[in-house]
Amino acid sequence: MFVACLLLGSAHAQQDVVPIEEDVDSTFQQVSANNQVQTMLQRILETEPENIREQFRLTEIPAPPFKEQARAEYYLKQMQARGLPDAYIDTEGNVIGIRKGIGDGPTFLIAAHLDTVFPEGVDTTVELRAGRYYAPGIGDDTRGLAVLLSLISALNESGLNTVGDIMFAGNVGEEGRGDLRGIKAIFRDHPNIDGFVSVDGVRLRRITTGGTGSRRFEFHFKGPGGHSFGAFGMASAIHAMGRAIAKISEFETPSYPKTTFTVGTVEGGTSVNSIAADGIFAIDLRSNDREELALLEQKAKDAANAAVAEENARWNNGQISVEFNLIGDRPVGKTPTESAIVQVAALAFDKIGIELQELSISSTDSNVPMSLGIPAITIAGGGNGGGVHSPGEWFIPINSHLGPQTALLITLALAGIDGFTEPLLEELGD
């Protein structure tokens, strides 16, 4: 049985996290008071039970990393059925639909990611237990995908025209080794995008304005290998790898800007009685600062090279080498607090009745446009949930309609309403 909690947002004191400029506030208030917009907000509330059912249907279509096609094909049909007949799947696997404005306005992209962290074979059937809906990926990010569909339906049912173009995308490759490949491809192929909002996850309480950068490598140690007894005295790839890990484990990094590292996986060798010919570890390097991240990367590589030199010097036949293979690159980025997109989002939180708790820094699809100097933020899709990235992920649709309502107000304020308000999103040019 489906049970939805569709409560109106509670009133909160006006947020004091983001300073608001007078002209931005004036335009936003006009947008939110517009009769058509009010009708759309009400329509989102009324249709949220069906929107939640759509979220569950999406959840039950598995979308493992690099295997999002089945969900993408279904999502394409949903976009088309809701009034974007020219929606398509691009060469990277992203589902893209464009709602054209009247022309001579900015291009605004709003997206949610199709992929999950879960491999093939994981059961994603939604189950209701003790008032919670459980399924892997039910919040991250089928909630965001459902928000976009609600938004598309509301806009097209209203007949309202915007000044700027609105691009909707269900993108691939946000999680793990997907390395933001979907959103990277969109910004590569559509250089005219002027602003971006990612809808990701649940619990709408913060605006992500900073992008934590990461560099991920496999350090591959190689040597000739040999028998543990007969070839004793030959340098070992695994011994060199161990020396490197020991050095890296002693690194000290700044707490501000937060900078971190971890060796997450190790592999290598042939057998217990063999001198290892190869050893590989995967390392994750992160920072909120571009320069600190670059320094940490160089320090890790220097440690590995020093470890190889020590291992080769230790034995008579030192032939160990190391290669650094990049497996992930998420750029550092930031959207200034004074940016119109941040101000509009804060105003939308206030109008809908959501307490804005903070501006946060995280690693999301917004990293890419932030690094390109394009205004970008990430917000959640509403409702309550937990257990993200675990088999016990859960979702409760309490006040979940506030997610698409917030996204609607942000979208219309940034894109502008034909004959009513000018876009608050500036055109960046080529």
ChimeraX attribute file (.defattr): number of C-alpha atoms within 10 A of each C-alpha:
attribute: neighborCount
match mode: 1-to-1
recipient: residues
	/A:1	4
	/A:2	9
	/A:3	14
	/A:4	15
	/A:5	14
	/A:6	17
	/A:7	13
	/A:8	14
	/A:9	17
	/A:10	10
	/A:11	12
	/A:12	14
	/A:13	10
	/A:14	15
	/A:15	17
	/A:16	11
	/A:17	13
	/A:18	18
	/A:19	12
	/A:20	19
	/A:21	12
	/A:22	9
	/A:23	10
	/A:24	17
	/A:25	15
	/A:26	11
	/A:27	19
	/A:28	26
	/A:29	16
	/A:30	15
	/A:31	23
	/A:32	21
	/A:33	10
	/A:34	13
	/A:35	11
	/A:36	15
	/A:37	22
	/A:38	15
	/A:39	13
	/A:40	23
	/A:41	22
	/A:42	14
	/A:43	18
	/A:44	23
	/A:45	21
	/A:46	13
	/A:47	14
	/A:48	23
	/A:49	19
	/A:50	14
	/A:51	22
	/A:52	23
	/A:53	14
	/A:54	20
	/A:55	21
	/A:56	24
	/A:57	18
	/A:58	24
	/A:59	26
	/A:60	19
	/A:61	17
	/A:62	25
	/A:63	24
	/A:64	21
	/A:65	20
	/A:66	17
	/A:67	18
	/A:68	21
	/A:69	20
	/A:70	11
	/A:71	21
	/A:72	25
	/A:73	15
	/A:74	14
	/A:75	24
	/A:76	22
	/A:77	15
	/A:78	18
	/A:79	25
	/A:80	15
	/A:81	14
	/A:82	17
	/A:83	16
	/A:84	21
	/A:85	15
	/A:86	12
	/A:87	22
	/A:88	21
	/A:89	18
	/A:90	14
	/A:91	10
	/A:92	16
	/A:93	22
	/A:94	26
	/A:95	28
	/A:96	23
	/A:97	23
	/A:98	19
	/A:99	21
	/A:100	16
	/A:101	20
	/A:102	13
	/A:103	12
	/A:104	10
	/A:105	20
	/A:106	25
	/A:107	28
	/A:108	25
	/A:109	24
	/A:110	21
	/A:111	25
	/A:112	30
	/A:113	30
	/A:114	34
	/A:115	29
	/A:116	28
	/A:117	20
	/A:118	19
	/A:119	13
	/A:120	11
	/A:121	8
	/A:122	12
	/A:123	14
	/A:124	21
	/A:125	16
	/A:126	19
	/A:127	14
	/A:128	15
	/A:129	9
	/A:130	6
	/A:131	12
	/A:132	17
	/A:133	22
	/A:134	24
	/A:135	24
	/A:136	25
	/A:137	32
	/A:138	33
	/A:139	34
	/A:140	31
	/A:141	26
	/A:142	30
	/A:143	33
	/A:144	30
	/A:145	28
	/A:146	27
	/A:147	32
	/A:148	26
	/A:149	21
	/A:150	27
	/A:151	23
	/A:152	24
	/A:153	20
	/A:154	24
	/A:155	21
	/A:156	15
	/A:157	13
	/A:158	13
	/A:159	9
	/A:160	15
	/A:161	20
	/A:162	27
	/A:163	24
	/A:164	28
	/A:165	22
	/A:166	23
	/A:167	18
	/A:168	25
	/A:169	29
	/A:170	28
	/A:171	29
	/A:172	31
	/A:173	27
	/A:174	24
	/A:175	23
	/A:176	13
	/A:177	15
	/A:178	18
	/A:179	21
	/A:180	25
	/A:181	23
	/A:182	26
	/A:183	27
	/A:184	20
	/A:185	17
	/A:186	19
	/A:187	15
	/A:188	11
	/A:189	11
	/A:190	10
	/A:191	12
	/A:192	15
	/A:193	24
	/A:194	24
	/A:195	25
	/A:196	25
	/A:197	25
	/A:198	23
	/A:199	32
	/A:200	25
	/A:201	28
	/A:202	27
	/A:203	20
	/A:204	24
	/A:205	16
	/A:206	20
	/A:207	20
	/A:208	24
	/A:209	26
	/A:210	26
	/A:211	30
	/A:212	24
	/A:213	25
	/A:214	26
	/A:215	21
	/A:216	23
	/A:217	22
	/A:218	21
	/A:219	23
	/A:220	21
	/A:221	27
	/A:222	24
	/A:223	23
	/A:224	16
	/A:225	21
	/A:226	19
	/A:227	14
	/A:228	16
	/A:229	10
	/A:230	10
	/A:231	13
	/A:232	16
	/A:233	15
	/A:234	24
	/A:235	29
	/A:236	32
	/A:237	31
	/A:238	26
	/A:239	20
	/A:240	29
	/A:241	28
	/A:242	19
	/A:243	18
	/A:244	25
	/A:245	20
	/A:246	14
	/A:247	17
	/A:248	21
	/A:249	12
	/A:250	8
	/A:251	13
	/A:252	11
	/A:253	14
	/A:254	10
	/A:255	9
	/A:256	9
	/A:257	14
	/A:258	14
	/A:259	20
	/A:260	19
	/A:261	22
	/A:262	14
	/A:263	17
	/A:264	9
	/A:265	11
	/A:266	16
	/A:267	12
	/A:268	17
	/A:269	17
	/A:270	13
	/A:271	10
	/A:272	9
	/A:273	11
	/A:274	17
	/A:275	26
	/A:276	26
	/A:277	20
	/A:278	24
	/A:279	24
	/A:280	22
	/A:281	20
	/A:282	19
	/A:283	23
	/A:284	18
	/A:285	21
	/A:286	26
	/A:287	26
	/A:288	24
	/A:289	20
	/A:290	17
	/A:291	11
	/A:292	18
	/A:293	25
	/A:294	15
	/A:295	10
	/A:296	22
	/A:297	21
	/A:298	12
	/A:299	15
	/A:300	21
	/A:301	18
	/A:302	15
	/A:303	19
	/A:304	28
	/A:305	19
	/A:306	16
	/A:307	24
	/A:308	28
	/A:309	16
	/A:310	18
	/A:311	26
	/A:312	21
	/A:313	13
	/A:314	13
	/A:315	14
	/A:316	11
	/A:317	17
	/A:318	20
	/A:319	20
	/A:320	27
	/A:321	19
	/A:322	22
	/A:323	15
	/A:324	15
	/A:325	12
	/A:326	13
	/A:327	16
	/A:328	20
	/A:329	18
	/A:330	22
	/A:331	25
	/A:332	25
	/A:333	27
	/A:334	25
	/A:335	23
	/A:336	16
	/A:337	16
	/A:338	12
	/A:339	17
	/A:340	22
	/A:341	27
	/A:342	25
	/A:343	23
	/A:344	26
	/A:345	27
	/A:346	26
	/A:347	26
	/A:348	23
	/A:349	28
	/A:350	19
	/A:351	19
	/A:352	20
	/A:353	18
	/A:354	24
	/A:355	19
	/A:356	23
	/A:357	13
	/A:358	15
	/A:359	17
	/A:360	13
	/A:361	20
	/A:362	17
	/A:363	23
	/A:364	24
	/A:365	31
	/A:366	31
	/A:367	29
	/A:368	25
	/A:369	25
	/A:370	23
	/A:371	20
	/A:372	14
	/A:373	15
	/A:374	19
	/A:375	25
	/A:376	32
	/A:377	30
	/A:378	30
	/A:379	23
	/A:380	27
	/A:381	32
	/A:382	29
	/A:383	22
	/A:384	18
	/A:385	21
	/A:386	18
	/A:387	17
	/A:388	19
	/A:389	16
	/A:390	13
	/A:391	15
	/A:392	14
	/A:393	19
	/A:394	25
	/A:395	28
	/A:396	23
	/A:397	23
	/A:398	18
	/A:399	21
	/A:400	30
	/A:401	30
	/A:402	27
	/A:403	29
	/A:404	29
	/A:405	29
	/A:406	29
	/A:407	24
	/A:408	25
	/A:409	26
	/A:410	26
	/A:411	27
	/A:412	27
	/A:413	27
	/A:414	32
	/A:415	28
	/A:416	26
	/A:417	23
	/A:418	16
	/A:419	9
	/A:420	14
	/A:421	19
	/A:422	20
	/A:423	22
	/A:424	23
	/A:425	24
	/A:426	18
	/A:427	17
	/A:428	15
	/A:429	9
	/A:430	7
